[in-house]
């Protein structure tokens, strides 16, 4: 379980990833909320994977930044792809 500084860093990084992705691929406010959700879920999943696997020893405090970033970016790409499929219909 993350303590307050680790949680704050995680939320800040996930929000920054979502904001950058929204500036690149988003159009509406709903897209930003969708990207925030995808980034937060991905970052949390990456953090859990990093805790369980403990393969990459580099962390910032308790936060497994590399694993969490990779999973968050993967989910953001999937979210953007789902948005494209939705708009095509």
Secondary structure, 3 states (H helix, E strand, C coil): CCCHHHHHHHHHHHHHHHHHHHHHHCCCHHHHHHHHHHHHHHHHHHHHHHHHHCCCCCCECCECHHHHHHHHHHHHHHHHHHHHHHHHC
